[in-house]
């Protein structure tokens, strides 16, 4: 009985088994890693695409319905104004940014301190908390003339208007963050004989930081709006004055250009605070 030995073609080697059978399978294995973008880049691309989509729809509405320029202009007209006078808009934007950042800084500092006082001193909380709510219900435009009386028509009055608007979210978020510390952590600190200051520094403040940053994200855009409100009432420079002058001349292209610059400033400051929170709170980056 003759049995022929198996030929080499009948027995596949290890390489032929492990290797993909076709170019398509090779691309299917490799391409996912090459296609994957960093999460930050992916979010930025999606944001840009979303904004371009909004601008495209806006421009299309203006052109299709032939809306008069004294009622509404498209984004292209606004961008054209920005291109014609970049120095003009940059100067006034820088004034508004300085006022907003100064007011935001004061609002953050006072808001965190006030929120901590409300949490750690209950008798003060019972008297002060209702008063703070009552003051916050007052429209900040109504407070602007008071700040002008106290601080004049200069830089300070706009800063304090921005501070007044940015202050309250930090108070509430700081108080809520400190109040949300789990009882288990407080009990652990008590068992280890931690002092009140050590509990605040090692546990309570760090636990409240995410809530504080959430309040800061809200407050930064409010501070920009507060600076503009101050410029409306007592300004000589700043994007608020650009809007007022353009309104007096029925120049909607300049008005919308100023709106776009304000939106860009608020968005940039918002993402800077988000980046800072990711740096200081790395353990939260894994929370989706």
URKAJO-V93686 format. One line per field, one symbol per residue. ss: DSSP state (H for helix, E for strand, - for the rest). phi: phi as a letter, one per 20 degrees, with the letter a starting at -180 (. if undefined). A space follows every 10 residues. Layout:
ss = ???
phi = ???
This chain:
ss = ---------- ---HHHHH-- --HHHHHHHH HHHHH---HH HHHHHHHHHH HHHHHHHHHH HHHH------ ----HHHHHH HHHH-HHHHH HHHHHHHHHH HHHHHHHHHH HHHHHHHHHH -HHHHHHHHH HHHHHH---H HHHHHHHHHH H---HHHHHH HHHHHHHHHH HHHHHHHHH- --HHHHHHHH H----HHHHH HHHHHHHHHH HHHHHHHHHH HHHHHHHHHH HHHH----HH HHHHHHHH-- -HHHHHHHHH HHHHHHHHHH HHHHHHHHHH -HHHHH--
phi = .edffffffe dfefffffff fbfffffffe fgffffdggf ffffffffff fffffffgff ffffelfffe dadeffffff ffffcfffff ffffffffff ffffffffff fffffffffe cggfgfeeff ffffffffgf ffegffffff dneeffffff fffffeffgf fffffffffe ffffffffff felfffffff fecffffegg ffffffffff ffffffffgf fgebddcoff fgffffffdl efffffffgf fffffffffg fffffffffe cffefeee
